[in-house]
Amino acid sequence: MRKPIIAGNWKMFKTLPESVAFVKELAPRLGAYSGVERVVCPTFISVAAVSDALQGTGISVGAQNIHWEAQGAFTSQIAPGMLQGLVEYVIIGHSECRAYLNETDETVNKKVKAALAYGLKPIVAVGESLQQYEAGETETFVGGQVRAALNGVDAANMANIVIAYEPIWAIGTGKNATSDLANSIIGGTIRHTLVELYGNEIAQSVRIQYGGSVKPDNMFDYMSQPDIDGALVGGASLKVEDFTRLVEEAAKAKGV
């Protein structure tokens, strides 16, 4: 069975003191749920302090982005080597980065390879717009994003990659794909693409999250689906009570 993984993407929220206080309150509440992988992704300014605060708790830390170069004249950017020892995961290709920071399929692929080269585990976000969804282009578009992100990635590295299906039309809008729809895209389009790229055994081992207006009240429905292995959560990861309930519901749904 694939181990469930719940990752909180804090986006541009929480100061450094707020971030540390949050995880110190969160950690004891999540101690009983070791059957679920729990990840928090704070802003860069808080990564080191949050990492220190979570030592020995079993909760992992992720970064929200990286640059693909090892170093250089890239003002404002963070190289993958700078995150070694501080984070286990890194979100790559989030729709907000694609929309606001000119992230492309090519740069996503470069970042995936760079993360893997430095021992970081990519959480690769893919997802279509409302216009593409309504035009029936989800399968072609999302499948294409998966192929582009993993172009040149060796099969041996797939054990370290998580994919997050986040339909753009469901992020921060209050709308969400039904659990059946999300499962059909994750199990059909995304996992089927992985079968084409790496064969069925590897495709069945890769963890695929859903993201997009996930809340404690709908978490159980999503996690009850056979192909949904977790969630990449924005707003609902910003409160201790909500984050705790997300993990509780995931554990209950998966029986871990």
Residue frames as qw, qx, qy, qz and C-alpha x, y, z in Angstrom:
[[0.000, 0.887, 0.462, 0.000, 0.00, 0.00, 0.00],
 [0.362, 0.526, -0.037, 0.769, 1.20, 3.49, -0.85],
 [0.343, -0.415, -0.525, 0.659, 1.78, 5.54, 2.31],
 [0.068, 0.896, 0.408, 0.161, -0.61, 8.51, 2.45],
 [0.469, -0.069, -0.081, 0.877, 1.02, 11.93, 2.34],
 [0.035, -0.916, -0.398, -0.034, -0.56, 15.20, 3.48],
 [0.511, 0.022, -0.007, 0.860, 1.46, 18.31, 2.67],
 [0.042, -0.884, -0.372, 0.279, 0.55, 21.79, 3.84],
 [0.471, 0.363, 0.196, 0.780, 1.56, 24.52, 1.39],
 [0.231, -0.675, -0.407, 0.570, 1.60, 27.70, 3.47],
 [0.380, 0.754, 0.299, 0.444, 2.19, 29.91, 0.44],
 [0.266, 0.428, -0.216, 0.837, 2.93, 33.51, 1.54],
 [0.592, -0.681, -0.161, -0.400, 1.50, 33.17, 5.03],
 [0.819, -0.539, -0.119, 0.156, 3.00, 33.09, 8.55],
 [0.059, 0.879, -0.430, 0.196, 5.97, 35.04, 9.86],
 [0.479, 0.334, -0.768, 0.264, 8.97, 33.17, 11.26],
 [0.188, -0.171, 0.716, -0.650, 7.72, 33.32, 14.89],
 [0.743, 0.101, 0.133, -0.648, 4.22, 32.30, 13.79],
 [0.755, 0.315, -0.543, -0.188, 5.60, 29.36, 11.81],
 [0.288, 0.267, -0.828, 0.400, 7.63, 28.02, 14.74],
 [0.401, -0.064, 0.550, -0.730, 4.77, 28.45, 17.19],
 [0.784, 0.184, -0.161, -0.570, 2.45, 26.67, 14.77],
 [0.718, 0.243, -0.651, -0.038, 4.56, 23.54, 14.35],
 [0.076, 0.232, -0.785, 0.570, 5.30, 23.35, 18.08],
 [0.577, 0.041, 0.398, -0.712, 1.56, 23.20, 18.69],
 [0.785, 0.297, -0.295, -0.456, 0.91, 20.89, 15.74],
 [0.370, 0.416, -0.830, 0.044, 3.58, 18.25, 16.33],
 [0.204, -0.097, 0.869, -0.440, 2.17, 16.63, 19.49],
 [0.672, 0.280, 0.274, -0.628, -1.28, 16.44, 17.93],
 [0.744, 0.474, -0.353, -0.310, 0.03, 14.49, 14.96],
 [0.142, -0.541, 0.821, -0.113, 2.26, 12.14, 16.92],
 [0.651, 0.027, 0.708, -0.273, -0.23, 9.28, 16.80],
 [0.746, 0.587, 0.178, -0.260, -0.54, 9.30, 13.01],
 [0.288, -0.575, 0.649, 0.407, 2.78, 7.87, 11.88],
 [0.583, 0.271, 0.743, 0.185, 0.95, 5.86, 9.23],
 [0.385, 0.875, 0.272, 0.115, 0.45, 9.13, 7.34],
 [0.570, 0.040, 0.020, 0.820, 3.39, 11.13, 6.05],
 [0.088, -0.925, -0.332, 0.163, 2.98, 14.70, 7.27],
 [0.549, 0.155, 0.148, 0.808, 4.73, 17.61, 5.56],
 [0.012, -0.908, -0.261, 0.327, 4.71, 21.37, 6.16],
 [0.584, 0.350, 0.256, 0.687, 6.00, 23.78, 3.52],
 [0.187, -0.838, -0.230, 0.458, 6.70, 27.21, 5.03],
 [0.374, 0.921, -0.100, 0.041, 8.19, 30.25, 3.36],
 [0.738, 0.381, -0.342, 0.440, 11.94, 30.25, 2.77],
 [0.039, -0.667, 0.380, -0.640, 12.55, 32.65, 5.64],
 [0.685, -0.428, 0.343, -0.479, 11.12, 30.09, 8.08],
 [0.879, 0.201, -0.421, -0.099, 12.45, 26.82, 6.64],
 [0.443, 0.348, -0.688, 0.456, 15.51, 26.50, 8.89],
 [0.276, -0.270, 0.540, -0.748, 13.71, 27.40, 12.11],
 [0.843, -0.017, 0.014, -0.537, 10.76, 25.11, 11.33],
 [0.785, 0.273, -0.554, 0.050, 13.15, 22.30, 10.47],
 [0.180, 0.326, -0.706, 0.602, 14.89, 22.73, 13.83],
 [0.508, -0.181, 0.371, -0.756, 11.59, 22.83, 15.69],
 [0.895, 0.087, -0.087, -0.429, 10.41, 19.58, 14.08],
 [0.320, 0.457, -0.822, 0.112, 13.51, 17.51, 14.77],
 [0.004, 0.071, -0.940, 0.334, 12.49, 14.13, 16.14],
 [0.514, 0.203, 0.380, -0.742, 8.76, 14.62, 15.56],
 [0.462, 0.215, 0.840, 0.187, 8.40, 12.57, 12.40],
 [0.384, 0.841, 0.317, -0.212, 6.97, 15.57, 10.55],
 [0.638, 0.127, 0.336, 0.681, 8.82, 16.50, 7.37],
 [0.033, 0.755, 0.034, -0.654, 9.56, 19.93, 5.94],
 [0.607, 0.444, 0.495, 0.434, 9.23, 20.99, 2.34],
 [0.125, -0.374, 0.124, 0.911, 10.20, 24.09, 0.38],
 [0.500, 0.645, 0.402, -0.415, 7.82, 25.85, -1.98],
 [0.657, 0.752, -0.051, 0.002, 10.20, 26.14, -4.93],
 [0.645, -0.455, 0.338, 0.513, 13.85, 25.97, -6.02],
 [0.388, 0.765, -0.354, -0.373, 16.04, 27.15, -8.86],
 [0.982, 0.187, 0.010, 0.023, 17.60, 24.53, -11.12],
 [0.522, 0.645, -0.404, 0.386, 21.14, 25.94, -11.03],
 [0.746, -0.261, -0.450, 0.415, 23.62, 25.05, -8.28],
 [0.316, -0.643, -0.159, 0.680, 24.61, 28.70, -7.84],
 [0.393, 0.336, 0.428, 0.742, 24.92, 31.89, -9.85],
 [0.028, 0.087, 0.068, -0.993, 23.62, 35.37, -10.55],
 [0.297, -0.451, -0.729, -0.420, 19.97, 34.62, -9.95],
 [0.093, -0.198, 0.391, -0.894, 18.80, 37.30, -7.55],
 [0.630, -0.170, 0.193, -0.733, 16.03, 36.19, -5.15],
 [0.856, 0.091, -0.429, -0.275, 16.40, 32.51, -5.98],
 [0.626, -0.508, 0.558, -0.197, 17.27, 29.48, -3.82],
 [0.455, 0.432, -0.756, -0.188, 19.55, 26.72, -5.09],
 [0.883, -0.214, -0.354, -0.223, 18.76, 23.08, -4.24],
 [0.657, 0.121, -0.553, 0.498, 22.04, 22.63, -2.36],
 [0.079, -0.385, 0.329, -0.859, 21.04, 25.42, 0.01],
 [0.729, -0.292, -0.006, -0.619, 18.11, 23.30, 1.19],
 [0.732, 0.090, -0.668, 0.099, 20.02, 20.11, 1.87],
 [0.366, -0.055, -0.712, 0.597, 19.63, 19.08, 5.49],
 [0.209, 0.074, 0.299, -0.928, 16.72, 21.48, 5.97],
 [0.710, 0.223, 0.086, -0.662, 13.95, 20.00, 3.85],
 [0.522, -0.018, 0.845, 0.111, 12.98, 16.62, 2.47],
 [0.435, 0.594, 0.656, 0.164, 10.48, 17.80, -0.13],
 [0.045, -0.352, 0.137, 0.925, 10.12, 20.66, -2.58],
 [0.513, 0.644, 0.509, -0.252, 6.99, 21.76, -4.44],
 [0.211, -0.261, 0.539, 0.773, 7.68, 22.23, -8.16],
 [0.036, -0.203, -0.709, -0.674, 5.36, 23.57, -10.84],
 [0.082, 0.543, 0.677, -0.489, 2.56, 24.91, -8.67],
 [0.302, 0.697, 0.545, 0.356, 0.00, 26.71, -10.81],
 [0.151, -0.966, -0.105, 0.182, 0.66, 29.99, -9.01],
 [0.447, -0.537, 0.449, 0.556, 4.35, 29.74, -9.96],
 [0.448, 0.294, 0.675, 0.508, 3.38, 28.88, -13.51],
 [0.127, 0.853, 0.473, 0.179, 0.99, 31.85, -13.64],
 [0.188, -0.980, -0.019, 0.056, 2.89, 34.55, -11.74],
 [0.436, -0.691, 0.479, 0.320, 6.56, 33.50, -12.03],
 [0.556, 0.627, -0.407, -0.365, 6.54, 32.34, -15.65],
 [0.502, -0.273, 0.821, -0.004, 7.18, 28.71, -14.72],
 [0.652, 0.397, -0.402, -0.506, 7.12, 26.52, -17.83],
 [0.996, -0.021, 0.008, -0.087, 7.14, 22.79, -18.50],
 [0.692, 0.497, -0.353, 0.388, 10.83, 23.15, -19.37],
 [0.018, -0.596, 0.513, -0.618, 11.79, 24.83, -16.10],
 [0.825, -0.329, 0.211, -0.409, 9.66, 22.38, -14.13],
 [0.967, 0.174, -0.157, 0.101, 11.62, 19.55, -15.69],
 [0.433, 0.570, -0.440, 0.542, 14.94, 21.25, -14.91],
 [0.365, -0.555, 0.417, -0.620, 13.90, 21.77, -11.30],
 [0.956, -0.165, 0.043, -0.239, 12.75, 18.17, -10.90],
 [0.859, 0.296, -0.278, 0.312, 16.13, 16.91, -12.09],
 [0.169, 0.605, -0.433, 0.646, 17.99, 19.42, -9.90],
 [0.650, -0.490, 0.265, -0.517, 16.00, 18.45, -6.82],
 [0.997, -0.040, -0.044, -0.040, 16.68, 14.76, -7.37],
 [0.663, 0.486, -0.356, 0.445, 20.38, 15.43, -7.92],
 [0.009, 0.509, -0.490, 0.708, 20.56, 17.02, -4.47],
 [0.234, -0.123, -0.918, 0.297, 18.55, 14.34, -2.70],
 [0.333, 0.161, 0.330, -0.868, 15.33, 16.36, -2.47],
 [0.238, 0.336, 0.908, 0.080, 11.95, 14.82, -3.24],
 [0.149, -0.037, -0.276, -0.949, 9.84, 16.77, -5.73],
 [0.324, 0.521, 0.711, -0.344, 6.11, 17.25, -5.27],
 [0.115, -0.007, 0.540, 0.834, 5.25, 17.96, -8.90],
 [0.346, 0.503, 0.498, -0.616, 2.02, 19.93, -9.34],
 [0.044, 0.104, 0.706, 0.699, -0.07, 19.57, -12.49],
 [0.199, 0.569, 0.689, -0.403, -3.55, 20.75, -13.36],
 [0.228, 0.415, 0.572, 0.670, -5.75, 22.34, -15.99],
 [0.131, 0.043, 0.124, -0.983, -7.64, 25.62, -16.19],
 [0.484, 0.387, 0.584, -0.524, -11.43, 25.89, -16.12],
 [0.530, 0.596, -0.240, -0.554, -11.45, 26.66, -19.83],
 [0.257, 0.379, -0.870, -0.180, -9.42, 23.54, -20.58],
 [0.242, 0.082, 0.904, -0.344, -11.60, 21.44, -18.30],
 [0.534, 0.493, 0.376, -0.575, -14.81, 22.64, -19.90],
 [0.506, 0.601, -0.424, -0.451, -13.33, 22.06, -23.37],
 [0.991, -0.003, 0.094, -0.094, -12.59, 18.44, -22.52],
 [0.551, 0.685, -0.418, 0.229, -8.83, 18.97, -22.72],
 [0.596, -0.687, 0.366, -0.198, -7.93, 17.69, -19.24],
 [0.950, -0.074, 0.265, 0.149, -6.51, 14.35, -20.33],
 [0.696, 0.569, 0.016, 0.438, -4.33, 15.80, -23.07],
 [0.036, 0.861, -0.223, 0.456, -3.14, 18.79, -21.05],
 [0.638, -0.644, 0.369, -0.203, -2.48, 17.11, -17.70],
 [0.957, 0.037, 0.212, 0.196, -0.93, 14.07, -19.34],
 [0.574, 0.679, -0.073, 0.452, 1.33, 16.42, -21.27],
 [0.226, -0.846, 0.319, -0.363, 2.40, 18.19, -18.09],
 [0.853, -0.398, 0.336, -0.022, 3.33, 14.88, -16.48],
 [0.878, 0.318, 0.130, 0.334, 5.35, 13.78, -19.51],
 [0.319, 0.813, -0.153, 0.462, 7.15, 17.13, -19.69],
 [0.463, -0.782, 0.317, -0.273, 7.96, 17.22, -15.97],
 [0.832, -0.324, 0.450, 0.037, 9.42, 13.71, -16.04],
 [0.738, 0.656, -0.152, 0.037, 11.24, 13.98, -19.35],
 [0.488, 0.577, -0.553, 0.351, 14.63, 12.29, -18.91],
 [0.480, -0.524, 0.520, -0.474, 13.91, 11.21, -15.31],
 [0.329, 0.227, -0.916, -0.038, 15.14, 7.68, -14.73],
 [0.709, -0.363, -0.502, -0.337, 12.72, 5.04, -13.43],
 [0.612, -0.143, -0.600, 0.495, 14.90, 4.54, -10.36],
 [0.084, 0.093, -0.265, 0.956, 14.08, 8.09, -9.25],
 [0.423, -0.412, -0.453, -0.668, 10.33, 7.65, -9.33],
 [0.586, -0.430, -0.644, 0.238, 10.29, 6.33, -5.76],
 [0.341, -0.316, -0.287, 0.838, 11.27, 9.86, -4.68],
 [0.100, -0.113, -0.297, -0.943, 8.62, 11.73, -6.66],
 [0.185, 0.514, 0.733, -0.406, 5.11, 12.71, -5.60],
 [0.033, 0.297, 0.498, 0.814, 2.62, 14.12, -8.09],
 [0.121, 0.441, 0.564, -0.688, -0.10, 16.54, -7.03],
 [0.096, 0.477, 0.661, 0.572, -3.15, 16.98, -9.24],
 [0.046, -0.527, -0.393, 0.752, -4.42, 20.49, -8.61],
 [0.278, 0.641, 0.570, 0.431, -7.04, 21.68, -11.09],
 [0.212, 0.118, -0.081, 0.967, -6.49, 25.43, -11.34],
 [0.362, -0.456, -0.348, -0.735, -10.22, 26.06, -11.26],
 [0.723, -0.528, -0.440, -0.073, -10.39, 24.53, -7.75],
 [0.590, -0.052, -0.367, 0.717, -7.49, 26.33, -6.05],
 [0.140, -0.227, -0.320, 0.909, -8.68, 28.94, -3.58],
 [0.262, -0.176, -0.423, -0.850, -12.02, 29.28, -5.36],
 [0.540, -0.029, 0.523, -0.658, -14.21, 27.28, -3.01],
 [0.860, 0.286, -0.194, -0.376, -14.94, 24.94, -5.93],
 [0.338, -0.467, 0.816, 0.042, -13.53, 21.47, -5.88],
 [0.515, 0.178, -0.742, -0.391, -13.49, 18.46, -8.12],
 [0.869, -0.300, 0.058, -0.389, -15.71, 15.72, -6.76],
 [0.524, -0.491, 0.696, 0.023, -13.84, 12.81, -5.26],
 [0.812, 0.290, 0.504, 0.051, -14.98, 10.57, -8.12],
 [0.524, 0.848, -0.027, 0.073, -13.78, 13.06, -10.73],
 [0.129, -0.833, 0.537, -0.032, -10.44, 13.61, -9.00],
 [0.686, -0.255, 0.681, 0.023, -9.92, 9.86, -8.71],
 [0.791, 0.504, 0.343, 0.047, -10.75, 9.31, -12.38],
 [0.376, 0.892, -0.229, 0.104, -8.18, 11.88, -13.48],
 [0.310, -0.700, 0.637, -0.088, -5.54, 10.71, -11.01],
 [0.701, -0.114, 0.703, -0.019, -6.11, 7.01, -11.65],
 [0.736, 0.570, 0.360, 0.058, -6.85, 7.37, -15.32],
 [0.425, 0.886, -0.102, 0.157, -4.96, 10.23, -16.90],
 [0.124, -0.839, 0.511, -0.141, -2.01, 10.59, -14.51],
 [0.659, -0.343, 0.669, -0.025, -1.38, 7.00, -13.46],
 [0.836, 0.443, 0.321, 0.049, -2.04, 5.80, -17.01],
 [0.369, 0.883, -0.270, 0.108, 0.59, 8.27, -18.25],
 [0.348, -0.667, 0.650, -0.104, 3.01, 6.83, -15.70],
 [0.853, 0.055, 0.519, -0.014, 2.24, 3.33, -16.99],
 [0.698, 0.707, 0.049, 0.102, 3.16, 4.47, -20.50],
 [0.142, 0.878, -0.416, 0.190, 6.40, 6.04, -19.25],
 [0.115, -0.569, 0.760, -0.292, 7.59, 3.53, -16.67],
 [0.440, -0.045, -0.891, -0.099, 5.39, 0.44, -16.71],
 [0.593, -0.567, -0.394, -0.414, 2.59, -0.66, -14.41],
 [0.723, -0.341, -0.459, 0.388, 4.66, -1.65, -11.37],
 [0.330, -0.033, -0.175, 0.927, 6.29, 1.76, -10.99],
 [0.230, -0.397, -0.297, -0.837, 3.09, 3.58, -11.91],
 [0.656, -0.542, -0.478, -0.217, 1.24, 1.81, -9.12],
 [0.662, -0.305, -0.387, 0.565, 3.93, 2.74, -6.61],
 [0.201, 0.256, -0.015, 0.945, 3.96, 6.51, -7.25],
 [0.075, -0.577, -0.643, 0.498, 1.94, 8.55, -4.77],
 [0.062, 0.408, 0.400, 0.818, -0.49, 11.05, -6.29],
 [0.038, -0.385, -0.557, 0.735, -2.15, 13.75, -4.23],
 [0.088, 0.736, 0.538, 0.402, -5.24, 15.83, -4.88],
 [0.244, -0.335, -0.268, 0.870, -5.26, 19.55, -4.17],
 [0.100, -0.294, -0.401, -0.862, -7.86, 22.23, -4.65],
 [0.510, -0.392, 0.043, -0.764, -10.19, 23.49, -1.91],
 [0.638, -0.131, -0.748, 0.127, -9.49, 20.45, 0.27],
 [0.363, -0.555, 0.272, -0.698, -11.01, 20.84, 3.74],
 [0.190, -0.189, 0.888, -0.373, -11.39, 18.63, 6.80],
 [0.645, 0.231, 0.437, -0.583, -15.03, 18.03, 5.90],
 [0.817, 0.479, -0.120, -0.297, -14.30, 16.60, 2.44],
 [0.001, -0.642, 0.766, 0.027, -10.96, 14.96, 3.21],
 [0.582, -0.079, 0.790, -0.177, -12.41, 11.54, 4.02],
 [0.754, 0.550, 0.255, -0.251, -14.24, 11.38, 0.67],
 [0.433, 0.777, -0.444, -0.104, -11.07, 12.11, -1.27],
 [0.102, -0.542, 0.826, -0.122, -8.89, 9.74, 0.73],
 [0.734, 0.065, 0.609, -0.293, -11.46, 6.95, 0.40],
 [0.735, 0.619, -0.136, -0.240, -10.74, 6.85, -3.32],
 [0.950, -0.118, 0.179, 0.228, -8.30, 4.10, -4.32],
 [0.693, 0.423, 0.068, 0.581, -5.99, 6.23, -6.48],
 [0.049, -0.868, 0.102, -0.483, -5.81, 9.32, -4.26],
 [0.766, -0.066, -0.470, 0.433, -2.85, 8.95, -1.91],
 [0.395, -0.408, -0.324, 0.757, -2.94, 12.29, -0.13],
 [0.145, 0.919, 0.350, 0.112, -3.47, 15.99, -0.50],
 [0.412, 0.093, -0.055, 0.905, -1.49, 19.14, -1.17],
 [0.192, -0.797, -0.572, 0.036, -3.42, 21.62, 0.94],
 [0.232, 0.484, -0.042, 0.843, -3.33, 25.41, 1.03],
 [0.312, -0.555, 0.080, -0.767, -5.74, 27.32, 3.27],
 [0.851, -0.415, -0.162, -0.279, -6.81, 24.36, 5.38],
 [0.819, 0.014, -0.359, 0.448, -3.20, 23.75, 6.42],
 [0.178, 0.552, -0.211, 0.787, -2.89, 27.14, 8.11],
 [0.561, -0.536, 0.218, -0.592, -4.81, 26.27, 11.28],
 [0.073, -0.342, 0.910, -0.225, -3.62, 23.63, 13.74],
 [0.602, 0.146, 0.624, -0.476, -7.10, 22.20, 14.24],
 [0.741, 0.542, -0.065, -0.392, -7.75, 21.94, 10.51],
 [0.370, 0.575, -0.728, -0.055, -4.38, 20.38, 9.73],
 [0.277, -0.214, 0.876, -0.333, -4.87, 17.86, 12.51],
 [0.703, 0.299, 0.452, -0.460, -8.29, 16.89, 11.20],
 [0.619, 0.605, -0.386, -0.321, -6.94, 16.50, 7.67],
 [0.190, 0.428, -0.879, 0.088, -4.42, 13.95, 8.90],
 [0.448, -0.003, 0.757, -0.476, -6.99, 12.23, 11.12],
 [0.743, 0.431, 0.169, -0.483, -9.42, 11.86, 8.22],
 [0.517, 0.582, -0.599, -0.187, -6.68, 10.58, 5.92],
 [0.049, -0.311, 0.917, -0.244, -5.62, 7.98, 8.49],
 [0.585, 0.166, 0.601, -0.519, -9.22, 6.89, 9.01],
 [0.719, 0.524, -0.091, -0.447, -9.96, 6.60, 5.29],
 [0.536, 0.535, -0.651, -0.048, -6.83, 4.57, 4.56],
 [0.923, -0.337, -0.146, -0.112, -7.02, 2.50, 7.74],
 [0.671, 0.295, -0.405, 0.546, -3.53, 3.39, 8.96]]
